[in-house]
Amino acid sequence: MQRILAIIIILLGIYMIFLGIKSNMQPPLVTGIGFILIGLLFLSDKK
């Protein structure tokens, strides 16, 4: 379940980066990068 959520968060981050590039705005880019990092942290968690 945690892997599915992490993948969804990463995909959401990629989509936000796409929207930030398309609208030429920086806040969605930063948020998208943050989402990708959080998703990678969830994927690397070995509980």
All heavy atoms as TSV, in Angstrom:
chain	resi	resn	atom	element	x	y	z
A	1	MET	N	N	0.823	-1.201	0.000
A	1	MET	CA	C	0.000	0.000	0.000
A	1	MET	C	C	0.860	1.255	0.000
A	1	MET	O	O	0.536	2.233	-0.671
A	1	MET	CB	C	-0.915	-0.044	1.231
A	1	MET	CG	C	-1.873	1.084	1.306
A	1	MET	SD	S	-3.100	0.882	0.013
A	1	MET	CE	C	-4.046	2.315	0.230
A	2	GLN	N	N	1.963	1.215	0.769
A	2	GLN	CA	C	2.839	2.378	0.854
A	2	GLN	C	C	3.527	2.647	-0.488
A	2	GLN	O	O	3.711	3.794	-0.860
A	2	GLN	CB	C	3.878	2.164	1.945
A	2	GLN	CG	C	4.716	3.396	2.221
A	2	GLN	CD	C	5.667	3.173	3.388
A	2	GLN	OE1	O	5.741	2.081	3.916
A	2	GLN	NE2	N	6.386	4.194	3.760
A	3	ARG	N	N	3.855	1.582	-1.226
A	3	ARG	CA	C	4.492	1.751	-2.538
A	3	ARG	C	C	3.529	2.410	-3.528
A	3	ARG	O	O	3.930	3.259	-4.313
A	3	ARG	CB	C	4.941	0.403	-3.100
A	3	ARG	CG	C	6.102	-0.176	-2.355
A	3	ARG	CD	C	6.550	-1.474	-3.015
A	3	ARG	NE	N	7.972	-1.583	-2.792
A	3	ARG	CZ	C	8.889	-1.407	-3.742
A	3	ARG	NH1	N	8.523	-1.182	-4.960
A	3	ARG	NH2	N	10.162	-1.491	-3.464
A	4	ILE	N	N	2.262	2.032	-3.466
A	4	ILE	CA	C	1.270	2.619	-4.374
A	4	ILE	C	C	1.121	4.107	-4.089
A	4	ILE	O	O	1.097	4.928	-5.012
A	4	ILE	CB	C	-0.080	1.886	-4.239
A	4	ILE	CG1	C	0.062	0.439	-4.716
A	4	ILE	CG2	C	-1.167	2.600	-5.031
A	4	ILE	CD1	C	-1.129	-0.428	-4.412
A	5	LEU	N	N	1.041	4.470	-2.816
A	5	LEU	CA	C	0.933	5.879	-2.455
A	5	LEU	C	C	2.175	6.657	-2.877
A	5	LEU	O	O	2.073	7.795	-3.345
A	5	LEU	CB	C	0.694	6.026	-0.952
A	5	LEU	CG	C	-0.671	5.569	-0.451
A	5	LEU	CD1	C	-0.733	5.648	1.068
A	5	LEU	CD2	C	-1.772	6.394	-1.069
A	6	ALA	N	N	3.345	6.064	-2.722
A	6	ALA	CA	C	4.582	6.734	-3.119
A	6	ALA	C	C	4.596	6.974	-4.624
A	6	ALA	O	O	4.993	8.057	-5.076
A	6	ALA	CB	C	5.787	5.905	-2.692
A	7	ILE	N	N	4.157	6.003	-5.394
A	7	ILE	CA	C	4.126	6.167	-6.850
A	7	ILE	C	C	3.126	7.242	-7.249
A	7	ILE	O	O	3.390	8.058	-8.139
A	7	ILE	CB	C	3.826	4.820	-7.535
A	7	ILE	CG1	C	5.018	3.885	-7.331
A	7	ILE	CG2	C	3.522	5.001	-9.006
A	7	ILE	CD1	C	4.781	2.459	-7.758
A	8	ILE	N	N	1.978	7.283	-6.571
A	8	ILE	CA	C	0.984	8.326	-6.850
A	8	ILE	C	C	1.559	9.703	-6.530
A	8	ILE	O	O	1.368	10.655	-7.294
A	8	ILE	CB	C	-0.318	8.059	-6.068
A	8	ILE	CG1	C	-1.025	6.836	-6.636
A	8	ILE	CG2	C	-1.246	9.270	-6.112
A	8	ILE	CD1	C	-2.207	6.365	-5.835
A	9	ILE	N	N	2.275	9.835	-5.422
A	9	ILE	CA	C	2.877	11.113	-5.045
A	9	ILE	C	C	3.923	11.535	-6.080
A	9	ILE	O	O	3.993	12.704	-6.463
A	9	ILE	CB	C	3.485	11.027	-3.629
A	9	ILE	CG1	C	2.374	10.943	-2.592
A	9	ILE	CG2	C	4.375	12.225	-3.341
A	9	ILE	CD1	C	2.856	10.690	-1.191
A	10	ILE	N	N	4.731	10.581	-6.557
A	10	ILE	CA	C	5.738	10.899	-7.570
A	10	ILE	C	C	5.064	11.350	-8.867
A	10	ILE	O	O	5.491	12.330	-9.493
A	10	ILE	CB	C	6.663	9.693	-7.803
A	10	ILE	CG1	C	7.544	9.474	-6.570
A	10	ILE	CG2	C	7.527	9.898	-9.045
A	10	ILE	CD1	C	8.363	8.205	-6.603
A	11	LEU	N	N	4.012	10.657	-9.277
A	11	LEU	CA	C	3.302	11.048	-10.497
A	11	LEU	C	C	2.666	12.425	-10.346
A	11	LEU	O	O	2.674	13.230	-11.283
A	11	LEU	CB	C	2.242	10.007	-10.854
A	11	LEU	CG	C	2.774	8.660	-11.328
A	11	LEU	CD1	C	1.625	7.685	-11.549
A	11	LEU	CD2	C	3.593	8.819	-12.593
A	12	LEU	N	N	2.133	12.713	-9.177
A	12	LEU	CA	C	1.562	14.031	-8.924
A	12	LEU	C	C	2.644	15.104	-9.001
A	12	LEU	O	O	2.413	16.197	-9.535
A	12	LEU	CB	C	0.876	14.056	-7.554
A	12	LEU	CG	C	0.119	15.316	-7.177
A	12	LEU	CD1	C	-1.021	15.552	-8.155
A	12	LEU	CD2	C	-0.419	15.197	-5.774
A	13	GLY	N	N	3.831	14.806	-8.482
A	13	GLY	CA	C	4.942	15.747	-8.569
A	13	GLY	C	C	5.354	16.008	-10.005
A	13	GLY	O	O	5.614	17.155	-10.390
A	14	ILE	N	N	5.405	14.950	-10.812
A	14	ILE	CA	C	5.752	15.120	-12.229
A	14	ILE	C	C	4.696	15.972	-12.931
A	14	ILE	O	O	5.017	16.860	-13.732
A	14	ILE	CB	C	5.908	13.739	-12.912
A	14	ILE	CG1	C	7.140	13.030	-12.348
A	14	ILE	CG2	C	6.002	13.880	-14.419
A	14	ILE	CD1	C	7.258	11.585	-12.755
A	15	TYR	N	N	3.425	15.743	-12.613
A	15	TYR	CA	C	2.348	16.521	-13.221
A	15	TYR	C	C	2.436	17.991	-12.808
A	15	TYR	O	O	2.230	18.885	-13.630
A	15	TYR	CB	C	0.994	15.922	-12.830
A	15	TYR	CG	C	-0.180	16.602	-13.475
A	15	TYR	CD1	C	-0.343	16.570	-14.850
A	15	TYR	CD2	C	-1.125	17.275	-12.711
A	15	TYR	CE1	C	-1.421	17.193	-15.449
A	15	TYR	CE2	C	-2.200	17.894	-13.302
A	15	TYR	CZ	C	-2.345	17.857	-14.673
A	15	TYR	OH	O	-3.411	18.479	-15.262
A	16	MET	N	N	2.774	18.243	-11.547
A	16	MET	CA	C	2.902	19.635	-11.095
A	16	MET	C	C	4.073	20.330	-11.779
A	16	MET	O	O	3.992	21.517	-12.102
A	16	MET	CB	C	3.039	19.693	-9.576
A	16	MET	CG	C	1.758	19.351	-8.873
A	16	MET	SD	S	1.800	19.721	-7.143
A	16	MET	CE	C	1.620	21.478	-7.202
A	17	ILE	N	N	5.176	19.605	-11.994
A	17	ILE	CA	C	6.306	20.184	-12.721
A	17	ILE	C	C	5.881	20.518	-14.151
A	17	ILE	O	O	6.204	21.584	-14.677
A	17	ILE	CB	C	7.514	19.231	-12.692
A	17	ILE	CG1	C	8.110	19.195	-11.291
A	17	ILE	CG2	C	8.567	19.657	-13.711
A	17	ILE	CD1	C	9.212	18.183	-11.112
A	18	PHE	N	N	5.126	19.606	-14.774
A	18	PHE	CA	C	4.623	19.855	-16.132
A	18	PHE	C	C	3.753	21.112	-16.166
A	18	PHE	O	O	3.901	21.957	-17.051
A	18	PHE	CB	C	3.842	18.635	-16.624
A	18	PHE	CG	C	3.076	18.884	-17.886
A	18	PHE	CD1	C	3.739	18.985	-19.094
A	18	PHE	CD2	C	1.703	19.010	-17.858
A	18	PHE	CE1	C	3.036	19.219	-20.270
A	18	PHE	CE2	C	0.997	19.242	-19.014
A	18	PHE	CZ	C	1.659	19.345	-20.228
A	19	LEU	N	N	2.850	21.245	-15.197
A	19	LEU	CA	C	1.994	22.431	-15.158
A	19	LEU	C	C	2.801	23.697	-14.906
A	19	LEU	O	O	2.501	24.759	-15.453
A	19	LEU	CB	C	0.919	22.272	-14.075
A	19	LEU	CG	C	-0.192	21.281	-14.365
A	19	LEU	CD1	C	-1.149	21.219	-13.179
A	19	LEU	CD2	C	-0.929	21.637	-15.628
A	20	GLY	N	N	3.832	23.598	-14.064
A	20	GLY	CA	C	4.675	24.762	-13.789
A	20	GLY	C	C	5.439	25.217	-15.012
A	20	GLY	O	O	5.577	26.416	-15.259
A	21	ILE	N	N	5.934	24.271	-15.799
A	21	ILE	CA	C	6.654	24.615	-17.025
A	21	ILE	C	C	5.679	25.195	-18.049
A	21	ILE	O	O	5.986	26.178	-18.733
A	21	ILE	CB	C	7.388	23.376	-17.587
A	21	ILE	CG1	C	8.534	23.004	-16.653
A	21	ILE	CG2	C	7.898	23.629	-18.994
A	21	ILE	CD1	C	9.205	21.685	-16.990
A	22	LYS	N	N	4.494	24.599	-18.145
A	22	LYS	CA	C	3.508	25.049	-19.129
A	22	LYS	C	C	3.023	26.472	-18.836
A	22	LYS	O	O	2.864	27.267	-19.746
A	22	LYS	CB	C	2.331	24.080	-19.131
A	22	LYS	CG	C	1.328	24.338	-20.207
A	22	LYS	CD	C	0.254	23.277	-20.206
A	22	LYS	CE	C	-0.783	23.568	-21.259
A	22	LYS	NZ	N	-1.870	22.599	-21.219
A	23	SER	N	N	2.812	26.799	-17.559
A	23	SER	CA	C	2.307	28.125	-17.212
A	23	SER	C	C	3.420	29.111	-16.879
A	23	SER	O	O	3.144	30.258	-16.556
A	23	SER	CB	C	1.347	28.025	-16.027
A	23	SER	OG	O	2.052	27.605	-14.879
A	24	ASN	N	N	4.666	28.659	-16.952
A	24	ASN	CA	C	5.827	29.524	-16.710
A	24	ASN	C	C	5.827	30.102	-15.293
A	24	ASN	O	O	6.149	31.269	-15.089
A	24	ASN	CB	C	5.883	30.639	-17.757
A	24	ASN	CG	C	7.282	30.855	-18.250
A	24	ASN	OD1	O	8.193	30.132	-17.871
A	24	ASN	ND2	N	7.460	31.834	-19.094
A	25	MET	N	N	5.457	29.289	-14.307
A	25	MET	CA	C	5.433	29.719	-12.912
A	25	MET	C	C	6.387	28.836	-12.111
A	25	MET	O	O	6.531	27.652	-12.374
A	25	MET	CB	C	4.016	29.598	-12.335
A	25	MET	CG	C	3.027	30.543	-12.955
A	25	MET	SD	S	1.337	30.199	-12.450
A	25	MET	CE	C	1.449	30.250	-10.691
A	26	GLN	N	N	7.017	29.441	-11.088
A	26	GLN	CA	C	8.004	28.684	-10.314
A	26	GLN	C	C	7.421	27.893	-9.142
A	26	GLN	O	O	7.915	26.800	-8.864
A	26	GLN	CB	C	9.093	29.617	-9.814
A	26	GLN	CG	C	10.243	28.852	-9.206
A	26	GLN	CD	C	11.488	29.682	-9.090
A	26	GLN	OE1	O	11.509	30.822	-9.487
A	26	GLN	NE2	N	12.521	29.112	-8.539
A	27	PRO	N	N	6.406	28.375	-8.411
A	27	PRO	CA	C	5.919	27.596	-7.252
A	27	PRO	C	C	5.489	26.165	-7.566
A	27	PRO	O	O	5.836	25.258	-6.807
A	27	PRO	CB	C	4.759	28.431	-6.717
A	27	PRO	CG	C	5.112	29.816	-7.088
A	27	PRO	CD	C	5.792	29.696	-8.435
A	28	PRO	N	N	4.776	25.897	-8.683
A	28	PRO	CA	C	4.459	24.490	-8.964
A	28	PRO	C	C	5.706	23.645	-9.225
A	28	PRO	O	O	5.720	22.464	-8.911
A	28	PRO	CB	C	3.578	24.557	-10.218
A	28	PRO	CG	C	3.012	25.915	-10.212
A	28	PRO	CD	C	4.056	26.785	-9.593
A	29	LEU	N	N	6.744	24.250	-9.788
A	29	LEU	CA	C	7.988	23.510	-10.013
A	29	LEU	C	C	8.593	23.066	-8.693
A	29	LEU	O	O	8.978	21.910	-8.528
A	29	LEU	CB	C	9.002	24.379	-10.770
A	29	LEU	CG	C	8.734	24.648	-12.238
A	29	LEU	CD1	C	9.738	25.659	-12.779
A	29	LEU	CD2	C	8.810	23.364	-13.019
A	30	VAL	N	N	8.665	23.972	-7.734
A	30	VAL	CA	C	9.259	23.660	-6.429
A	30	VAL	C	C	8.420	22.627	-5.700
A	30	VAL	O	O	8.953	21.678	-5.109
A	30	VAL	CB	C	9.411	24.959	-5.592
A	30	VAL	CG1	C	9.926	24.647	-4.211
A	30	VAL	CG2	C	10.341	25.933	-6.304
A	31	THR	N	N	7.095	22.774	-5.751
A	31	THR	CA	C	6.210	21.817	-5.094
A	31	THR	C	C	6.324	20.443	-5.746
A	31	THR	O	O	6.338	19.420	-5.050
A	31	THR	CB	C	4.751	22.311	-5.166
A	31	THR	OG1	O	4.697	23.637	-4.655
A	31	THR	CG2	C	3.835	21.425	-4.370
A	32	GLY	N	N	6.417	20.409	-7.067
A	32	GLY	CA	C	6.564	19.142	-7.767
A	32	GLY	C	C	7.845	18.428	-7.389
A	32	GLY	O	O	7.850	17.213	-7.162
A	33	ILE	N	N	8.938	19.167	-7.281
A	33	ILE	CA	C	10.213	18.567	-6.864
A	33	ILE	C	C	10.094	18.041	-5.437
A	33	ILE	O	O	10.570	16.952	-5.125
A	33	ILE	CB	C	11.356	19.588	-6.998
A	33	ILE	CG1	C	11.606	19.892	-8.476
A	33	ILE	CG2	C	12.632	19.077	-6.350
A	33	ILE	CD1	C	12.539	21.056	-8.729
A	34	GLY	N	N	9.423	18.778	-4.572
A	34	GLY	CA	C	9.212	18.325	-3.195
A	34	GLY	C	C	8.394	17.043	-3.143
A	34	GLY	O	O	8.708	16.134	-2.377
A	35	PHE	N	N	7.351	16.966	-3.960
A	35	PHE	CA	C	6.524	15.757	-3.989
A	35	PHE	C	C	7.337	14.559	-4.457
A	35	PHE	O	O	7.197	13.456	-3.929
A	35	PHE	CB	C	5.329	15.958	-4.909
A	35	PHE	CG	C	4.139	16.623	-4.252
A	35	PHE	CD1	C	4.275	17.405	-3.122
A	35	PHE	CD2	C	2.884	16.448	-4.780
A	35	PHE	CE1	C	3.197	18.012	-2.535
A	35	PHE	CE2	C	1.780	17.049	-4.208
A	35	PHE	CZ	C	1.935	17.832	-3.076
A	36	ILE	N	N	8.189	14.766	-5.464
A	36	ILE	CA	C	9.009	13.659	-5.958
A	36	ILE	C	C	9.965	13.189	-4.870
A	36	ILE	O	O	10.142	11.988	-4.654
A	36	ILE	CB	C	9.759	14.075	-7.234
A	36	ILE	CG1	C	8.764	14.236	-8.374
A	36	ILE	CG2	C	10.826	13.047	-7.606
A	36	ILE	CD1	C	9.353	14.804	-9.643
A	37	LEU	N	N	10.566	14.120	-4.141
A	37	LEU	CA	C	11.481	13.736	-3.062
A	37	LEU	C	C	10.754	12.976	-1.955
A	37	LEU	O	O	11.264	11.982	-1.428
A	37	LEU	CB	C	12.179	14.970	-2.492
A	37	LEU	CG	C	13.194	15.641	-3.418
A	37	LEU	CD1	C	13.739	16.906	-2.774
A	37	LEU	CD2	C	14.315	14.695	-3.765
A	38	ILE	N	N	9.559	13.427	-1.597
A	38	ILE	CA	C	8.781	12.735	-0.563
A	38	ILE	C	C	8.415	11.331	-1.037
A	38	ILE	O	O	8.504	10.362	-0.284
A	38	ILE	CB	C	7.514	13.548	-0.216
A	38	ILE	CG1	C	7.917	14.821	0.532
A	38	ILE	CG2	C	6.546	12.726	0.633
A	38	ILE	CD1	C	6.786	15.813	0.688
A	39	GLY	N	N	8.018	11.205	-2.303
A	39	GLY	CA	C	7.693	9.889	-2.853
A	39	GLY	C	C	8.900	8.953	-2.835
A	39	GLY	O	O	8.779	7.772	-2.516
A	40	LEU	N	N	10.072	9.486	-3.171
A	40	LEU	CA	C	11.285	8.669	-3.142
A	40	LEU	C	C	11.626	8.241	-1.711
A	40	LEU	O	O	12.094	7.125	-1.498
A	40	LEU	CB	C	12.453	9.428	-3.765
A	40	LEU	CG	C	12.374	9.623	-5.281
A	40	LEU	CD1	C	13.526	10.493	-5.763
A	40	LEU	CD2	C	12.367	8.295	-5.996
A	41	LEU	N	N	11.381	9.112	-0.746
A	41	LEU	CA	C	11.606	8.737	0.657
A	41	LEU	C	C	10.672	7.601	1.072
A	41	LEU	O	O	11.077	6.686	1.778
A	41	LEU	CB	C	11.414	9.945	1.571
A	41	LEU	CG	C	12.543	10.962	1.592
A	41	LEU	CD1	C	12.173	12.155	2.459
A	41	LEU	CD2	C	13.831	10.325	2.094
A	42	PHE	N	N	9.418	7.676	0.634
A	42	PHE	CA	C	8.477	6.593	0.950
A	42	PHE	C	C	8.903	5.289	0.293
A	42	PHE	O	O	8.760	4.221	0.868
A	42	PHE	CB	C	7.067	6.946	0.490
A	42	PHE	CG	C	6.306	7.846	1.435
A	42	PHE	CD1	C	5.293	8.654	0.975
A	42	PHE	CD2	C	6.612	7.890	2.791
A	42	PHE	CE1	C	4.581	9.480	1.831
A	42	PHE	CE2	C	5.918	8.703	3.653
A	42	PHE	CZ	C	4.914	9.494	3.169
A	43	LEU	N	N	9.416	5.362	-0.940
A	43	LEU	CA	C	9.852	4.146	-1.624
A	43	LEU	C	C	11.090	3.545	-0.991
A	43	LEU	O	O	11.250	2.329	-0.969
A	43	LEU	CB	C	10.135	4.443	-3.097
A	43	LEU	CG	C	8.934	4.517	-4.016
A	43	LEU	CD1	C	9.373	4.864	-5.432
A	43	LEU	CD2	C	8.152	3.227	-4.024
A	44	SER	N	N	11.981	4.389	-0.464
A	44	SER	CA	C	13.228	3.870	0.089
A	44	SER	C	C	13.066	3.380	1.526
A	44	SER	O	O	13.981	2.773	2.067
A	44	SER	CB	C	14.320	4.942	0.039
A	44	SER	OG	O	14.009	5.993	0.935
A	45	ASP	N	N	11.909	3.623	2.146
A	45	ASP	CA	C	11.666	3.199	3.522
A	45	ASP	C	C	11.539	1.684	3.561
A	45	ASP	O	O	10.675	1.097	2.939
A	45	ASP	CB	C	10.409	3.861	4.059
A	45	ASP	CG	C	10.290	3.722	5.557
A	45	ASP	OD1	O	11.287	3.395	6.206
A	45	ASP	OD2	O	9.180	3.954	6.077
A	46	LYS	N	N	12.416	1.024	4.331
A	46	LYS	CA	C	12.446	-0.444	4.381
A	46	LYS	C	C	11.910	-0.959	5.721
A	46	LYS	O	O	12.633	-1.512	6.514
A	46	LYS	CB	C	13.868	-0.956	4.169
A	46	LYS	CG	C	14.513	-0.495	2.923
A	46	LYS	CD	C	13.954	-1.228	1.722
A	46	LYS	CE	C	14.731	-0.821	0.489
A	46	LYS	NZ	N	14.130	-1.228	-0.726
A	47	LYS	N	N	10.626	-0.764	5.969
A	47	LYS	CA	C	10.056	-1.217	7.238
A	47	LYS	C	C	9.555	-2.633	7.109
A	47	LYS	O	O	8.959	-3.088	6.253
A	47	LYS	CB	C	8.919	-0.306	7.686
A	47	LYS	CG	C	9.445	0.986	8.233
A	47	LYS	CD	C	8.327	1.790	8.827
A	47	LYS	CE	C	8.890	3.071	9.424
A	47	LYS	NZ	N	7.889	3.905	9.974
